[in-house]
């Protein structure tokens, strides 16, 4: 089963918690054991799992990525967002979640995030739920 959701982002370099979308896809699917493949088809965005207990973690991720991949004038990409493409490649376009006994398995502090590197935008996120 495939579920598509829109995520609206407010700015560049933000992380949006999308646990609720994964839970919604799982509930709509009705499965109790399997996997959920999460994917975004955008070259300046990503999907990642990281800490949700302290908001400073995502702030530090943004800070570190901005310092590591600042938008240099030497870049030749005409749209002026080469840094966004680099961040997207670093983070990746998807994650895989394990479902067991009707619950998504996360670590104690983990959450699923949509990473926006070139917003604000309205983006798509796909959840492929596979029973097994």
Secondary structure, DSSP 8 states (H G I E B T S, - for coil): -EEEEEEE--SSSEEEE-HHHHHHHHHHHT-SSEEEEEE---TTEEEEEEE-S-THHHHHHHHHHHHHT---TT---TTS-HHHHHHHHHH-SEEEEEEETTEE---TTEEEEEEESS-S-EEEEEEEEEE-
